[in-house]
Amino acid sequence: MSIKRKIIDFFEGQLLKLTQQQWFVELKGKWEELDSKNRTYLQYGGVALSVLIIFIFLVNLSVGVSSMKDEFIYKQKLADFIIDSNSEIKNLKISSRPRAADNGRKANWTNYIKQSFQTYGIGPELVNVNEKQLPISRNKVKETLINVSVDQINLKQIVKVAFDLENGTNPMMLRGLHVKTRDDKGFLKVAYTFSGFDIKKDK
């Protein structure tokens, strides 16, 4: 027996089972009780309902495709911006300002970081800073692990602040950066991980 014949036999069997169902028999009986005029109305109604269902399906499909297209464009712009930002950072000249923490003064990391964000229009109330001094010190250097989170920030601010903190007046190194999804206003959420270094003053 060919595959085509098996498929036809399968659907014929399923159709036969359907016609033997109690609800189908009752529905068929109701249909036969109707006059030709009511049958015509029902046929038109069935066609209209089918058209409506197809229309709703096409609308939902169109909305879904549009949403996927917008998401793809956003991610493409995000990738392009990150690439451009990396190029911009490579082209920036490293600041030659003296490092205040190198003179033996312990840096106030929280205030220093919030001031850096404020330079780019991000208020201190939006910046959360968590410091943890690491127990291991190397020579005269003490390292502090600093986690910084900001809820409302754009891509350009993310890059600029990270560069300024790494090349500012206090010695810092960016160890991690995690950018989360944007909110309804188009802002991003970002989590930085920095290491801040203090030079211990000789006694």
N, C-alpha and C positions, 0 to 999 in steps of 0.2 A: 504494500500500500504506500502510495506516495505521500510526501509531507503535506502537499496541498489538500489531498483527500482527507488526511487526518485532521487538519485544521477545520475543514468544512464540517466533518462529522462532529467535532468538538462543539462548534457553535450551534449546530442543529440540536445536539443533545441538551445544551444549556437552554436553548429556546423552548424545547419541549418541557423541560422541568419548570420553566417560568410559567408556561400556559397552564400547568397543572396546579399551580399555587392557588389556595383558596381566595386570597385577596384579588388575584387576577381574574378568576372566574366570576367573582361578585362584580368587579369593575366592568367586565365585558357584558354582564347581564344588564347593568345600569345603562351602559352605552346603547345596547340594543333596544332598550325601552324608550329612548329619546326619539323624537321625530326628526325629520331631515333638517328642519330649520334650526333646532337646538344643536344638532350635530355640527352644522355649519358654523354656528357661533363658537362652539367649543374648539373647532379646528382653527378658526381665526385667532381665538384666544391662545391656543397652544403655540401657534406661529409667533404671535406677538411676544409671548413669554420667552420663547427661544431666542428671539432677536434681542430682547432685553438682557437676558443672561449673557449672550455673546458680547453685547455692548459693555456690560459691567466688567466682564473678563478682560476685554481689550483695554478699557480705561485703567484697570488695576495693573495690567501688564505694562502699559505706557508709563504709569507713575513709578513702577518698580525700576524700569529701564532708566528713567530720568534720574532717579535717586542714585542708582549705581554709577551713572555717568558723572553726576556731581561729586560723588565720593572719590571716583577715580581722578577727576580733575584736581580736587583738593589735595590728594596724596601726591599727585605729580608735581603740583606747585610746591608742596612741602619738601619733596625730594630735591627739586631744583634750587629752592632757597637754601637748603642745608649745604648743597654743593657750592653755591655762590658764597655762602658764609664762610665755608672752609677756605675758599680762595681769598676772601677778604682778610681773614685772620692771618694767612701766610704773608699777605702784602703789607699788613700793618707793621710799623716800626715798634720795637719793644721800648717801652718807656725807660728813660734814663734817670728818673727822679730818685733821690736817695731813699732807702728803705728805713723808715723810722724804727721798726722793730729790731733792726740790727744793732742799735745802740744799747741794748740791754733792757729796754722797757718792754713789759709784757703788753701785748696788743689786746685791745678790747674788741674781740671779733664781732660780737653782735652789733654794736654801734657802727663799726667800720663797714660791715656788710650792708646794713640797712641804709647807711648814707650813700653807698654805691648804687643801690637800687633807686634811691630817691633822686639821684642825678638824672635818671631816665624816666622820671615821672611816676614811679611806683612808691606809694606811701608806705611808711614803716609798719602800719597796721596790717598790710597785706603780706608781709614777709615774716616767716617763722624760722628762727635760728635755734639750733640745738647743738651745744658744744659738748665734746667728750675728750678729755685729755688722755692721751695714750700713756701707759705706764713706762714704756720703753723710751729712753732718751739716747741719742747718739752724740757723743762728745758734748758740746755745749748747746745742742739744739733740742728743744722740747716740741713735740708734735701734738697738735690738737685736731681731732676729727670733728668736722663741722658739717652738719646736715642742714640744708636750706631748702625750704619749700615756699612756692609762690602760687597763688590760685588764679591771678589775673595778669597775664603777661603775653606779649606777642613774640614772634620769632626773632625779630631784630633785637629786641630788648634782651632776650635770652643770650644771644651771641655776644652783644656788646658788654653786658655785665660780667659774663664769664671771662672775657678777655681783660677787662679792667681789673678784676680782682686778682687774676694771675699775674698781672704786670703793674700792680699799683704800689702803694707805699709800704704795705705789709706783705711779707713773703707768703704766698699761698699757691697751692697746686690743685687743679681740678682733677678729681679721681673718678667721678661718675656723673652722668647727666641722664635724666629720664623725663621725657616729654609725654604728657598725657593728653587725652582728647580735649578738643575745644568745647566751650560752653555755647549757649544760645547767642551770646554777643560776639562770638568769634575769638574769645581769649583762650589761651592755653594754660594748662597747669604744669609746673615744672618742679622737679626735685634735683637739687645739686648735692654732690658730696665733695667737700674740699678738705685738704690738709692745710692747717695753718702752722707756721713755724715761729717759735720764739728763741732768740739767742740769749742764753743765760750769761749774765754779767759776772765777770771774775770778781771774787771777793779780795 
